[in-house]
Amino acid sequence: MAEDAGDSIMSCNTGFVYSNDFTTYRFKDDHPFNQMRVVLAKELLEATGILEEKHKITPRLATEEELALAHSKPYIQAVKKAGQGLLSEEEGLEYGIGTEDTPMFKGMHEASQLLVGSTLSAIDAVLEGRVEHALNLGGGLHHGFERKASGFCIYNDGAVGIKYIREKYNYKVLYVDTDAHHGDGVQWAFYDDPNVCTFSIHETGRYLFPGTGNVNERGLKEGYGYSFNLPIDAFTEDESFIDIYESAFREIADYFKPDVIVTQNGADAHFLDPLTHLCSTMNIYEHIPKVAHELAHQYCNGKWIALGGGGYDIWRVVPRAWAQIWSVMTEGEPLTGNLPEKWLEKWQEESPVSLPSTWNDPADAYKPIPRKAEITEKNNKLLEKALQLIHNQKKFNS
């Protein structure tokens, strides 16, 4: 029985999945995907005093049988060989391994196995009732496919995790992806499954990898009507992002009525991110988890698993954005004011850029976008189309 939306959702029992070994998932020194951002976020939370040892969950490795829930066995074997230096370049390319995006590295199977296992540890902690919510910033690798690596992702922990939920717990899963890149690997893994609803808000694929995630990607066969995409325009700012994210999320949750919510929390929609073209500030990273938190309590008795994802300004953006998820999970509200001096003093010595001193971005953080009205109008039309699809599906199902 879902909780009344008016019930207090403050001070929730929450678990933080973490291992220092998350940093072993490392392609090469100049690669944009750098798991030091998880360490930075964790230490930022510890410095604020809201993350303590009692909150931490030590992750396990996923078994090969669990990996095979979403990946082919030949692919898993290829990843193992690559990590041992035994996979040829030609063999690797067949599986998307050894490309510029996903180079081979020593121990890549074990490093990837840990990220999947960390998501499974988060899932079990929530669904076995040990915590209401769990945060796994090491996960969220949403581009991996059944037999192919893609977009910095070797194994897709979200897809494995949702298959695991379906098999072990038989819950209906709502997957919500706010990464600037379309959550393609998770969407396609459940494209024909009516018990898994996927919702991705991302920068339009006209300009950005992976080029998918159009509004008309609606699902297949029994899964038709359970895939939702909002490909927003480049240079979208806070107000438009928040408006269409919240409006669509509320409608989709009401339509699907999930048993558990899994969110992927890429932090690459920020105007400082070097790989994308959106213009959000820290405002959206305060708002994104607040809506997820509220709806998890409204529909799922609080059952919410949050994962990491993209985010390539690892110093100025990702630690603050990810820390806000934890603050909302535990306290019900985002952090405000100044960042802890202890954290700033430690990491400014290593940061190649000047670190921000506050949780929020200044009002004049970037130059005004001249096309703001046009972009907002395009996004509103996109939302109208998506909401109409939801309403039509409700009528069809009733």
KOLLO-386641 format. One record per residue (C-alpha): residue in one letter; chain; x, z, y. Coordinates in nm, 4 decimals, always signed. Layout:
N
(r A A (X Z Y)),
...
//
This chain:
398
(r M A (+0.0000 +0.0000 +0.0000)),
(r A A (+0.1547 -0.1051 +0.3314)),
(r E A (+0.1962 +0.1515 +0.6055)),
(r D A (-0.0212 +0.1543 +0.9145)),
(r A A (+0.1643 -0.0379 +1.1843)),
(r G A (+0.1129 +0.2569 +1.4158)),
(r D A (+0.3027 +0.4986 +1.1915)),
(r S A (+0.6388 +0.6204 +1.3183)),
(r I A (+0.9274 +0.4068 +1.1986)),
(r M A (+1.2004 +0.6148 +1.3574)),
(r S A (+1.4920 +0.7762 +1.1707)),
(r C A (+1.4558 +0.5723 +0.8528)),
(r N A (+1.6598 +0.6400 +0.5404)),
(r T A (+1.9066 +0.3515 +0.5391)),
(r G A (+2.2079 +0.2388 +0.3368)),
(r F A (+2.5180 +0.0563 +0.4635)),
(r V A (+2.6919 -0.1527 +0.1977)),
(r Y A (+3.0634 -0.1782 +0.2626)),
(r S A (+3.4017 -0.2396 +0.1029)),
(r N A (+3.7409 -0.2985 +0.2621)),
(r D A (+3.7736 -0.5785 +0.0071)),
(r F A (+3.5192 -0.7882 +0.2017)),
(r T A (+3.8222 -0.9198 +0.3911)),
(r T A (+3.9599 -1.0813 +0.0720)),
(r Y A (+3.7048 -1.3593 +0.1319)),
(r R A (+3.9515 -1.5449 +0.3539)),
(r F A (+4.0157 -1.9191 +0.3481)),
(r K A (+4.3216 -1.9367 +0.5760)),
(r D A (+4.4490 -1.7795 +0.8968)),
(r D A (+4.3060 -2.0381 +1.1369)),
(r H A (+3.9699 -2.0731 +0.9608)),
(r P A (+3.6707 -1.9699 +1.1793)),
(r F A (+3.5083 -1.7629 +0.9030)),
(r N A (+3.6799 -1.4253 +0.9319)),
(r Q A (+3.5444 -1.1143 +0.7613)),
(r M A (+3.7430 -0.8891 +0.9953)),
(r R A (+3.4190 -0.8993 +1.1941)),
(r V A (+3.2613 -0.6715 +0.9312)),
(r V A (+3.5419 -0.4185 +0.9784)),
(r L A (+3.5008 -0.4392 +1.3563)),
(r A A (+3.1245 -0.3835 +1.3321)),
(r K A (+3.1628 -0.0923 +1.0914)),
(r E A (+3.4222 +0.0802 +1.3097)),
(r L A (+3.2089 +0.0226 +1.6195)),
(r L A (+2.9192 +0.1999 +1.4495)),
(r E A (+3.1432 +0.4835 +1.3341)),
(r A A (+3.2738 +0.5239 +1.6897)),
(r T A (+2.9164 +0.5531 +1.8210)),
(r G A (+2.8482 +0.8290 +1.5678)),
(r I A (+2.5463 +0.6698 +1.4001)),
(r L A (+2.7246 +0.5502 +1.0828)),
(r E A (+2.8486 +0.8275 +0.8544)),
(r E A (+2.9954 +0.8441 +0.5055)),
(r K A (+2.6601 +0.9610 +0.3670)),
(r H A (+2.5094 +0.6234 +0.4619)),
(r K A (+2.7636 +0.4112 +0.2757)),
(r I A (+2.6964 +0.2305 -0.0508)),
(r T A (+2.9938 +0.1047 -0.2510)),
(r P A (+2.9180 -0.2490 -0.3746)),
(r R A (+2.9701 -0.3752 -0.7258)),
(r L A (+3.0783 -0.7174 -0.8471)),
(r A A (+2.8026 -0.9568 -0.9496)),
(r T A (+2.8220 -1.0555 -1.3168)),
(r E A (+2.8573 -1.4190 -1.4154)),
(r E A (+2.5060 -1.4026 -1.5585)),
(r E A (+2.3780 -1.2922 -1.2186)),
(r L A (+2.5701 -1.5685 -1.0400)),
(r A A (+2.4090 -1.8129 -1.2839)),
(r L A (+2.0659 -1.7192 -1.1450)),
(r A A (+2.1424 -1.9612 -0.8586)),
(r H A (+2.4611 -2.1453 -0.9626)),
(r S A (+2.5462 -2.3723 -1.2552)),
(r K A (+2.7934 -2.2417 -1.5106)),
(r P A (+3.0288 -2.5417 -1.4682)),
(r Y A (+3.0398 -2.4669 -1.0942)),
(r I A (+3.1213 -2.0992 -1.1550)),
(r Q A (+3.4027 -2.2026 -1.3899)),
(r A A (+3.5345 -2.4458 -1.1283)),
(r V A (+3.5447 -2.1674 -0.8682)),
(r K A (+3.7331 -1.9436 -1.1123)),
(r K A (+3.9866 -2.2197 -1.1819)),
(r A A (+4.0282 -2.2875 -0.8091)),
(r G A (+4.1060 -1.9225 -0.7447)),
(r Q A (+4.3727 -1.9355 -1.0147)),
(r G A (+4.5318 -2.2513 -0.8749)),
(r L A (+4.4188 -2.4544 -1.1770)),
(r L A (+4.1625 -2.6879 -1.0177)),
(r S A (+4.2812 -3.0307 -0.9070)),
(r E A (+4.1907 -3.1647 -0.5638)),
(r E A (+3.9760 -3.4350 -0.7243)),
(r E A (+3.7887 -3.1847 -0.9413)),
(r G A (+3.7410 -2.9559 -0.6445)),
(r L A (+3.5818 -3.2203 -0.4239)),
(r E A (+3.3104 -3.2750 -0.6851)),
(r Y A (+3.2069 -2.9143 -0.6225)),
(r G A (+3.2675 -2.9018 -0.2475)),
(r I A (+3.5809 -2.6915 -0.3021)),
(r G A (+3.9053 -2.7789 -0.1275)),
(r T A (+3.7375 -2.9304 +0.1784)),
(r E A (+3.8170 -2.8405 +0.5383)),
(r D A (+3.5135 -2.6088 +0.5438)),
(r T A (+3.5761 -2.4393 +0.2085)),
(r P A (+3.9465 -2.4600 +0.1187)),
(r M A (+4.0668 -2.3165 -0.2106)),
(r F A (+4.2297 -1.9726 -0.1952)),
(r K A (+4.3722 -1.7321 -0.4481)),
(r G A (+4.1102 -1.5026 -0.6016)),
(r M A (+3.8187 -1.6910 -0.4464)),
(r H A (+3.5904 -1.6233 -0.7426)),
(r E A (+3.6413 -1.2461 -0.7293)),
(r A A (+3.6119 -1.2337 -0.3499)),
(r S A (+3.2865 -1.4315 -0.3646)),
(r Q A (+3.1624 -1.2287 -0.6613)),
(r L A (+3.1982 -0.9133 -0.4508)),
(r L A (+2.9906 -1.0556 -0.1635)),
(r V A (+2.7096 -1.1418 -0.4057)),
(r G A (+2.7387 -0.8041 -0.5755)),
(r S A (+2.7162 -0.6325 -0.2378)),
(r T A (+2.3808 -0.7989 -0.1736)),
(r L A (+2.2590 -0.6985 -0.5209)),
(r S A (+2.3710 -0.3404 -0.4467)),
(r A A (+2.1680 -0.3474 -0.1246)),
(r I A (+1.8637 -0.4826 -0.3085)),
(r D A (+1.8750 -0.2200 -0.5823)),
(r A A (+1.9200 +0.0627 -0.3302)),
(r V A (+1.6005 -0.0436 -0.1526)),
(r L A (+1.3872 -0.1497 -0.4464)),
(r E A (+1.4801 +0.1522 -0.6574)),
(r G A (+1.3628 +0.3668 -0.3664)),
(r R A (+1.6961 +0.5290 -0.2770)),
(r V A (+1.6726 +0.3978 +0.0815)),
(r E A (+1.4049 +0.2239 +0.2864)),
(r H A (+1.6394 -0.0370 +0.4363)),
(r A A (+1.9882 -0.1606 +0.3503)),
(r L A (+2.2404 -0.3551 +0.5569)),
(r N A (+2.5060 -0.5740 +0.3930)),
(r L A (+2.7111 -0.7438 +0.6618)),
(r G A (+2.9374 -0.8962 +0.3959)),
(r G A (+2.6538 -1.1191 +0.2757)),
(r G A (+2.4388 -1.3942 +0.4242)),
(r L A (+2.6307 -1.6953 +0.2880)),
(r H A (+2.3278 -1.9219 +0.3021)),
(r H A (+2.4798 -2.2698 +0.2613)),
(r G A (+2.5970 -2.2460 -0.1023)),
(r F A (+2.4181 -2.4716 -0.3529)),
(r E A (+2.3599 -2.4598 -0.7269)),
(r R A (+2.6712 -2.6626 -0.8019)),
(r K A (+2.8437 -2.7053 -0.4689)),
(r A A (+3.0168 -2.5024 -0.1979)),
(r S A (+2.9185 -2.5847 +0.1582)),
(r G A (+2.9606 -2.4599 +0.5136)),
(r F A (+3.2096 -2.1763 +0.4421)),
(r C A (+2.9885 -2.0534 +0.1552)),
(r I A (+3.1025 -2.0511 -0.2080)),
(r Y A (+2.8332 -1.8452 -0.3814)),
(r N A (+2.4969 -1.8032 -0.2104)),
(r D A (+2.4323 -1.4287 -0.2214)),
(r G A (+2.0886 -1.4689 -0.0607)),
(r A A (+1.9704 -1.7141 -0.3259)),
(r V A (+2.1154 -1.5066 -0.6116)),
(r G A (+1.9658 -1.1930 -0.4594)),
(r I A (+1.6165 -1.3366 -0.4230)),
(r K A (+1.6239 -1.4749 -0.7798)),
(r Y A (+1.7331 -1.1265 -0.8885)),
(r I A (+1.4390 -0.9692 -0.7016)),
(r R A (+1.1964 -1.2116 -0.8636)),
(r E A (+1.3301 -1.1502 -1.2163)),
(r K A (+1.3900 -0.7754 -1.2016)),
(r Y A (+1.1149 -0.6570 -0.9663)),
(r N A (+0.8628 -0.9448 -0.9535)),
(r Y A (+0.8153 -0.9006 -0.5776)),
(r K A (+0.7044 -1.1660 -0.3307)),
(r V A (+0.9953 -1.2261 -0.0941)),
(r L A (+0.9911 -1.3341 +0.2695)),
(r Y A (+1.3350 -1.4651 +0.3700)),
(r V A (+1.3957 -1.4870 +0.7459)),
(r D A (+1.7085 -1.6640 +0.8740)),
(r T A (+1.8089 -1.6402 +1.2423)),
(r D A (+2.1527 -1.8002 +1.2065)),
(r A A (+2.2109 -2.0914 +1.4474)),
(r H A (+2.2669 -2.3098 +1.1386)),
(r H A (+1.9731 -2.3954 +0.9122)),
(r G A (+1.9488 -2.1781 +0.6005)),
(r D A (+1.9528 -2.4834 +0.3761)),
(r G A (+2.0921 -2.3397 +0.0529)),
(r V A (+1.8293 -2.0656 +0.0330)),
(r Q A (+1.5461 -2.2974 +0.1351)),
(r W A (+1.6233 -2.5578 -0.1304)),
(r A A (+1.6692 -2.2928 -0.4023)),
(r F A (+1.3051 -2.1868 -0.3571)),
(r Y A (+1.1466 -2.5072 -0.2295)),
(r D A (+0.8950 -2.5192 -0.5159)),
(r D A (+0.8381 -2.1430 -0.5502)),
(r P A (+0.5140 -2.0026 -0.4013)),
(r N A (+0.6415 -1.6453 -0.4407)),
(r V A (+0.9324 -1.6957 -0.1994)),
(r C A (+0.8582 -1.7883 +0.1598)),
(r T A (+1.1522 -1.9065 +0.3726)),
(r F A (+1.1551 -1.9077 +0.7524)),
(r S A (+1.4548 -2.0371 +0.9479)),
(r I A (+1.4928 -2.0572 +1.3252)),
(r H A (+1.8060 -2.2535 +1.4116)),
(r E A (+1.9597 -2.5073 +1.6445)),
(r T A (+1.8263 -2.8563 +1.5812)),
(r G A (+2.0177 -3.0535 +1.3227)),
(r R A (+2.0529 -3.3425 +1.5670)),
(r Y A (+2.3668 -3.1757 +1.6963)),
(r L A (+2.4721 -2.9229 +1.4354)),
(r F A (+2.5609 -2.8770 +1.0676)),
(r P A (+2.3905 -2.9019 +0.8215)),
(r G A (+2.1501 -3.1469 +0.9886)),
(r T A (+1.8442 -3.0208 +0.7983)),
(r G A (+1.5616 -2.7785 +0.8757)),
(r N A (+1.2972 -3.0036 +1.0265)),
(r V A (+0.9412 -2.8795 +1.0813)),
(r N A (+0.8141 -3.1162 +0.8114)),
(r E A (+1.0257 -2.9499 +0.5398)),
(r R A (+0.7295 -2.7590 +0.4020)),
(r G A (+0.8032 -2.7043 +0.0332)),
(r L A (+0.7321 -2.8952 -0.2861)),
(r K A (+0.4625 -2.8776 -0.5567)),
(r E A (+0.3429 -2.5152 -0.5940)),
(r G A (+0.5860 -2.4171 -0.3183)),
(r Y A (+0.4272 -2.6436 -0.0596)),
(r G A (+0.3293 -2.4403 +0.2446)),
(r Y A (+0.5930 -2.1705 +0.1892)),
(r S A (+0.8843 -2.3200 +0.3831)),
(r F A (+0.8914 -2.2891 +0.7631)),
(r N A (+1.1477 -2.4216 +1.0091)),
(r L A (+1.1858 -2.3979 +1.3856)),
(r P A (+1.4714 -2.6330 +1.4889)),
(r I A (+1.5054 -2.5272 +1.8525)),
(r D A (+1.6768 -2.7377 +2.1173)),
(r A A (+2.0422 -2.7011 +2.2113)),
(r F A (+2.0975 -2.4677 +2.5113)),
(r T A (+1.7886 -2.2612 +2.4278)),
(r E A (+1.7998 -1.9268 +2.6116)),
(r D A (+1.6767 -1.5761 +2.5318)),
(r E A (+1.3149 -1.5927 +2.6451)),
(r S A (+1.2308 -1.9070 +2.4528)),
(r F A (+1.4190 -1.7954 +2.1392)),
(r I A (+1.2509 -1.4543 +2.1320)),
(r D A (+0.9044 -1.5913 +2.2027)),
(r I A (+0.8982 -1.8468 +1.9256)),
(r Y A (+1.0853 -1.6268 +1.6752)),
(r E A (+0.8456 -1.3364 +1.7171)),
(r S A (+0.5292 -1.5486 +1.7321)),
(r A A (+0.6179 -1.7415 +1.4170)),
(r F A (+0.7482 -1.4394 +1.2249)),
(r R A (+0.4267 -1.2433 +1.2870)),
(r E A (+0.2064 -1.5361 +1.1810)),
(r I A (+0.4128 -1.6073 +0.8699)),
(r A A (+0.4152 -1.2421 +0.7611)),
(r D A (+0.0374 -1.2225 +0.8055)),
(r Y A (-0.0057 -1.5440 +0.6081)),
(r F A (+0.2330 -1.4616 +0.3215)),
(r K A (+0.1983 -1.0802 +0.3041)),
(r P A (+0.5366 -1.0144 +0.1428)),
(r D A (+0.6374 -0.7253 -0.0808)),
(r V A (+0.9919 -0.7232 +0.0579)),
(r I A (+1.1687 -0.8862 +0.3535)),
(r V A (+1.5234 -1.0227 +0.3347)),
(r T A (+1.6820 -1.1242 +0.6653)),
(r Q A (+1.9951 -1.3292 +0.7275)),
(r N A (+2.1460 -1.2237 +1.0598)),
(r G A (+2.3952 -1.4851 +1.1706)),
(r A A (+2.5301 -1.3942 +1.5154)),
(r D A (+2.6203 -1.7474 +1.6243)),
(r A A (+2.3316 -1.8276 +1.8620)),
(r H A (+2.5194 -1.6457 +2.1396)),
(r F A (+2.6491 -1.8494 +2.4342)),
(r L A (+3.0083 -1.7448 +2.3522)),
(r D A (+2.9998 -1.8738 +1.9947)),
(r P A (+3.2540 -2.1574 +1.9599)),
(r L A (+3.0673 -2.3553 +1.6923)),
(r T A (+2.7122 -2.3832 +1.8296)),
(r H A (+2.5267 -2.4901 +2.1436)),
(r L A (+2.2630 -2.2210 +2.1984)),
(r C A (+2.2645 -1.9992 +2.5077)),
(r S A (+2.1361 -1.6618 +2.4009)),
(r T A (+2.2781 -1.3248 +2.5051)),
(r M A (+2.2812 -0.9861 +2.3349)),
(r N A (+1.9115 -0.9547 +2.4209)),
(r I A (+1.8093 -1.1533 +2.1144)),
(r Y A (+2.0211 -0.9342 +1.8866)),
(r E A (+1.8299 -0.6307 +2.0070)),
(r H A (+1.4967 -0.8036 +1.9514)),
(r I A (+1.5546 -0.9781 +1.6170)),
(r P A (+1.5891 -0.6583 +1.4082)),
(r K A (+1.3103 -0.4756 +1.5963)),
(r V A (+1.0531 -0.7314 +1.4832)),
(r A A (+1.1885 -0.7339 +1.1268)),
(r H A (+1.1788 -0.3537 +1.1197)),
(r E A (+0.8211 -0.3358 +1.2407)),
(r L A (+0.6929 -0.6000 +0.9999)),
(r A A (+0.8800 -0.4508 +0.7036)),
(r H A (+0.6923 -0.1251 +0.7617)),
(r Q A (+0.3640 -0.3039 +0.8274)),
(r Y A (+0.3654 -0.5179 +0.5123)),
(r C A (+0.6321 -0.3848 +0.2731)),
(r N A (+0.6377 -0.0036 +0.3010)),
(r G A (+0.9677 -0.0499 +0.4835)),
(r K A (+1.1416 -0.2548 +0.2129)),
(r W A (+1.3961 -0.4567 +0.4120)),
(r I A (+1.7372 -0.5907 +0.3122)),
(r A A (+1.9453 -0.7329 +0.5992)),
(r L A (+2.2478 -0.9558 +0.5440)),
(r G A (+2.5224 -1.0862 +0.7718)),
(r G A (+2.5849 -1.4586 +0.8114)),
(r G A (+2.7525 -1.6803 +1.0688)),
(r G A (+2.9198 -1.5614 +1.3855)),
(r Y A (+3.2532 -1.6929 +1.5046)),
(r D A (+3.3301 -1.4953 +1.8189)),
(r I A (+3.4364 -1.2001 +1.6069)),
(r W A (+3.5573 -0.9867 +1.8990)),
(r R A (+3.3010 -1.0076 +2.1796)),
(r V A (+2.9786 -1.0949 +1.9960)),
(r V A (+2.9529 -1.0203 +1.6252)),
(r P A (+3.0360 -0.6461 +1.6225)),
(r R A (+2.7820 -0.5708 +1.8962)),
(r A A (+2.5120 -0.7944 +1.7437)),
(r W A (+2.5497 -0.6519 +1.3934)),
(r A A (+2.5719 -0.2923 +1.5145)),
(r Q A (+2.2278 -0.3360 +1.6707)),
(r I A (+2.0738 -0.4098 +1.3291)),
(r W A (+2.1975 -0.0742 +1.2025)),
(r S A (+2.0811 +0.1075 +1.5153)),
(r V A (+1.7305 -0.0365 +1.4822)),
(r M A (+1.7238 +0.0347 +1.1071)),
(r T A (+1.8215 +0.3985 +1.1515)),
(r E A (+1.6960 +0.4977 +1.4957)),
(r G A (+1.4226 +0.2411 +1.5637)),
(r E A (+1.5883 +0.1311 +1.8897)),
(r P A (+1.8969 -0.0677 +1.9922)),
(r L A (+2.2049 +0.0874 +2.1491)),
(r T A (+2.2446 +0.0704 +2.5279)),
(r G A (+2.5048 +0.1617 +2.7894)),
(r N A (+2.8809 +0.1563 +2.7398)),
(r L A (+3.0718 +0.0787 +2.4210)),
(r P A (+3.2789 +0.3670 +2.2811)),
(r E A (+3.6167 +0.3971 +2.4542)),
(r K A (+3.7866 +0.4825 +2.1245)),
(r W A (+3.6838 +0.1475 +1.9731)),
(r L A (+3.7779 -0.0497 +2.2837)),
(r E A (+4.1210 +0.1126 +2.3067)),
(r K A (+4.2002 +0.0437 +1.9414)),
(r W A (+4.0882 -0.3181 +1.9225)),
(r Q A (+4.1720 -0.4486 +2.2699)),
(r E A (+4.5377 -0.4436 +2.1661)),
(r E A (+4.4634 -0.6929 +1.8881)),
(r S A (+4.1910 -0.9010 +2.0541)),
(r P A (+4.3011 -1.2348 +2.2062)),
(r V A (+4.0165 -1.2038 +2.4605)),
(r S A (+3.8989 -0.9295 +2.6923)),
(r L A (+3.6433 -0.7123 +2.5096)),
(r P A (+3.3049 -0.6375 +2.6713)),
(r S A (+3.2550 -0.2788 +2.7836)),
(r T A (+2.8753 -0.2618 +2.7430)),
(r W A (+2.6207 -0.3313 +2.4702)),
(r N A (+2.4339 -0.5738 +2.6971)),
(r D A (+2.5657 -0.8902 +2.8586)),
(r P A (+2.5617 -0.9116 +3.2399)),
(r A A (+2.2739 -1.1065 +3.3948)),
(r D A (+2.5102 -1.3743 +3.5274)),
(r A A (+2.7083 -1.4108 +3.2057)),
(r Y A (+2.6852 -1.7923 +3.2024)),
(r K A (+2.5974 -2.0719 +3.4419)),
(r P A (+2.2253 -2.1543 +3.4736)),
(r I A (+2.0981 -2.4231 +3.2361)),
(r P A (+1.9517 -2.7093 +3.4451)),
(r R A (+1.7157 -2.8237 +3.1662)),
(r K A (+1.5652 -2.4789 +3.1041)),
(r A A (+1.2014 -2.5777 +3.1712)),
(r E A (+1.2286 -2.8916 +2.9593)),
(r I A (+1.3959 -2.7056 +2.6719)),
(r T A (+1.1335 -2.4301 +2.6817)),
(r E A (+0.8513 -2.6854 +2.6783)),
(r K A (+1.0012 -2.8663 +2.3786)),
(r N A (+1.0391 -2.5382 +2.1913)),
(r N A (+0.6795 -2.4390 +2.2742)),
(r K A (+0.5521 -2.7664 +2.1302)),
(r L A (+0.7595 -2.7002 +1.8209)),
(r L A (+0.6021 -2.3561 +1.7887)),
(r E A (+0.2522 -2.4969 +1.8343)),
(r K A (+0.3143 -2.7434 +1.5527)),
(r A A (+0.4496 -2.4705 +1.3241)),
(r L A (+0.1586 -2.2357 +1.3978)),
(r Q A (-0.0893 -2.5157 +1.3328)),
(r L A (+0.0718 -2.5734 +0.9925)),
(r I A (+0.0341 -2.2027 +0.9143)),
(r H A (-0.3316 -2.1983 +1.0193)),
(r N A (-0.4043 -2.5115 +0.8159)),
(r Q A (-0.2369 -2.3568 +0.5119)),
(r K A (-0.4424 -2.0380 +0.5518)),
(r K A (-0.7624 -2.2435 +0.5528)),
(r F A (-0.6463 -2.4432 +0.2504)),
(r N A (-0.5669 -2.1284 +0.0541)),
(r S A (-0.8901 -1.9449 +0.1447)),
//
